[in-house]
Amino acid sequence: MSRHGGARAEEGHHRAAVSMATDALSGGRDALVSEMANDVVAQQSAGIGRMERLRAPR
């Protein structure tokens, strides 16, 4: 698998994590779950940005 192919596959995992965390935030009943979900969104979104930059033409 190429460097870009691996980043693309990993990006899908990160996007799924953001989606699940966003779903958890929509429930908003448990402060601890919300805190964790916010952390997941922030960290995984940063990872997605790094992977997108890896694929960008240089």
N, CA, C and O of each residue as an XYZ file, in Angstrom:
232
protein
N       0.853     -1.175      0.000
C       0.000      0.000      0.000
C       0.900      1.240      0.000
O       1.881      1.312      0.740
N       0.547      2.203     -0.838
C       1.339      3.430     -0.913
C       1.098      4.287      0.322
O       0.162      4.065      1.090
N       1.963      5.261      0.484
C       1.811      6.178      1.617
C       0.457      6.869      1.563
O      -0.212      7.021      2.585
N       0.055      7.289      0.361
C      -1.223      7.986      0.229
C      -2.400      7.043      0.424
O      -3.413      7.432      1.006
N      -2.282      5.806     -0.056
C      -3.359      4.839      0.123
C      -3.597      4.534      1.588
O      -4.739      4.411      2.030
N      -2.516      4.411      2.338
C      -2.643      4.163      3.774
C      -3.290      5.324      4.490
O      -4.126      5.136      5.374
N      -2.896      6.541      4.101
C      -3.489      7.730      4.718
C      -4.973      7.812      4.382
O      -5.785      8.191      5.225
N      -5.323      7.458      3.157
C      -6.730      7.500      2.739
C      -7.562      6.501      3.548
O      -8.665      6.821      3.991
N      -7.038      5.311      3.734
C      -7.751      4.296      4.512
C      -7.888      4.728      5.971
O      -8.952      4.587      6.573
N      -6.819      5.246      6.519
C      -6.847      5.696      7.921
C      -7.797      6.870      8.095
O      -8.458      7.000      9.125
N      -7.860      7.723      7.081
C      -8.752      8.882      7.151
C     -10.208      8.435      7.323
O     -10.982      9.083      8.029
N     -10.573      7.334      6.679
C     -11.937      6.815      6.837
C     -12.240      6.441      8.276
O     -13.346      6.671      8.765
N     -11.260      5.868      8.950
C     -11.433      5.521     10.367
C     -11.613      6.790     11.205
O     -12.444      6.833     12.112
N     -10.835      7.804     10.896
C     -10.938      9.068     11.638
C     -12.302      9.715     11.409
O     -12.925     10.214     12.346
N     -12.756      9.701     10.165
C     -14.070     10.295      9.858
C     -15.191      9.526     10.572
O     -16.155     10.134     11.038
N     -15.073      8.216     10.658
C     -16.074      7.429     11.374
C     -16.078      7.786     12.857
O     -17.138      7.872     13.476
N     -14.899      7.991     13.422
C     -14.812      8.376     14.841
C     -15.465      9.736     15.067
O     -16.173      9.926     16.055
N     -15.231     10.682     14.158
C     -15.856     12.011     14.280
C     -17.374     11.873     14.198
O     -18.097     12.517     14.958
N     -17.853     11.046     13.292
C     -19.292     10.838     13.141
C     -19.904     10.262     14.419
O     -20.940     10.734     14.887
N     -19.256      9.244     14.976
C     -19.775      8.633     16.211
C     -19.740      9.614     17.377
O     -20.665      9.659     18.189
N     -18.666     10.398     17.455
C     -18.561     11.372     18.542
C     -19.625     12.458     18.400
O     -20.199     12.911     19.390
N     -19.879     12.867     17.166
C     -20.919     13.872     16.924
C     -22.288     13.327     17.318
O     -23.105     14.050     17.888
N     -22.536     12.061     17.017
C     -23.788     11.434     17.446
C     -23.897     11.431     18.971
O     -24.963     11.702     19.523
N     -22.797     11.125     19.642
C     -22.804     11.111     21.110
C     -23.101     12.502     21.658
O     -23.798     12.648     22.662
N     -22.565     13.526     20.987
C     -22.801     14.903     21.442
C     -24.264     15.311     21.269
O     -24.782     16.114     22.044
N     -24.920     14.767     20.268
C     -26.320     15.146     20.036
C     -27.219     14.668     21.171
O     -28.275     15.252     21.415
N     -26.799     13.592     21.877
C     -27.556     13.121     23.031
C     -27.368     14.052     24.214
O     -28.320     14.364     24.929
N     -26.136     14.491     24.416
C     -25.793     15.494     25.408
C     -26.267     15.263     26.830
O     -26.476     16.230     27.564
N     -26.442     14.028     27.242
C     -26.968     13.775     28.580
C     -25.898     13.613     29.637
O     -26.128     13.923     30.806
N     -24.749     13.137     29.248
C     -23.696     12.828     30.214
C     -22.495     13.738     29.963
O     -21.932     13.747     28.868
N     -22.115     14.493     30.972
C     -21.023     15.466     30.821
C     -19.707     14.786     30.463
O     -18.946     15.313     29.652
N     -19.428     13.634     31.048
C     -18.184     12.923     30.773
C     -18.138     12.422     29.326
O     -17.107     12.514     28.659
N     -19.257     11.896     28.856
C     -19.342     11.431     27.466
C     -19.169     12.615     26.522
O     -18.468     12.507     25.517
N     -19.793     13.730     26.831
C     -19.660     14.928     25.998
C     -18.227     15.427     25.959
O     -17.734     15.819     24.901
N     -17.562     15.418     27.086
C     -16.158     15.849     27.144
C     -15.287     14.937     26.269
O     -14.450     15.406     25.497
N     -15.501     13.646     26.407
C     -14.725     12.696     25.611
C     -15.031     12.866     24.122
O     -14.118     12.855     23.296
N     -16.293     13.020     23.784
C     -16.688     13.188     22.388
C     -16.074     14.446     21.787
O     -15.625     14.433     20.641
N     -16.053     15.530     22.553
C     -15.412     16.757     22.069
C     -13.923     16.538     21.820
O     -13.379     17.033     20.833
N     -13.269     15.804     22.703
C     -11.851     15.484     22.516
C     -11.638     14.649     21.257
O     -10.700     14.889     20.496
N     -12.512     13.671     21.042
C     -12.405     12.822     19.853
C     -12.552     13.662     18.592
O     -11.760     13.525     17.659
N     -13.555     14.527     18.558
C     -13.767     15.381     17.379
C     -12.527     16.234     17.116
O     -12.074     16.326     15.975
N     -11.980     16.851     18.145
C     -10.813     17.717     17.967
C      -9.593     16.936     17.481
O      -8.931     17.342     16.526
N      -9.302     15.826     18.136
C      -8.105     15.052     17.791
C      -8.218     14.395     16.422
O      -7.279     14.438     15.627
N      -9.356     13.794     16.152
C      -9.518     13.098     14.877
C      -9.594     14.083     13.716
O      -9.097     13.798     12.627
N     -10.209     15.232     13.940
C     -10.258     16.258     12.891
C      -8.855     16.759     12.570
O      -8.532     17.000     11.407
N      -8.026     16.917     13.589
C      -6.638     17.314     13.355
C      -5.908     16.245     12.547
O      -5.127     16.567     11.651
N      -6.157     14.985     12.858
C      -5.540     13.890     12.113
C      -5.990     13.878     10.658
O      -5.186     13.618      9.763
N      -7.259     14.155     10.418
C      -7.779     14.220      9.051
C      -7.065     15.330      8.284
O      -6.683     15.145      7.129
N      -6.889     16.465      8.921
C      -6.185     17.579      8.276
C      -4.760     17.205      7.902
O      -4.291     17.545      6.816
N      -4.072     16.509      8.794
C      -2.694     16.079      8.491
C      -2.677     15.126      7.301
O      -1.816     15.235      6.428
N      -3.613     14.203      7.263
C      -3.654     13.239      6.160
C      -4.004     13.929      4.832
O      -3.468     13.567      3.785
N      -4.891     14.909      4.879
C      -5.219     15.655      3.660
C      -3.994     16.399      3.151
O      -3.769     16.474      1.943
N      -3.210     16.944      4.057
C      -1.986     17.648      3.642
C      -0.977     16.684      3.046
O      -0.236     17.059      2.137
N      -0.928     15.451      3.534
C      -0.028     14.444      2.958
C      -0.365     14.162      1.502
O       0.523     13.930      0.682
N      -1.657     14.184      1.188
C      -2.093     13.880     -0.176
C      -2.023     15.073     -1.092
O      -2.093     14.915     -2.311
N      -1.887     16.269     -0.542
C      -1.890     17.476     -1.378
C      -0.682     17.492     -2.320
O       0.419     17.092     -1.941
N      -0.901     17.955     -3.537
C       0.231     18.060     -4.474
C       1.299     18.989     -3.909
O       1.008     19.981     -3.241
N       2.522     18.633     -4.197
C       3.633     19.463     -3.679
C       4.346     20.130     -4.816
O       5.306     20.868     -4.595
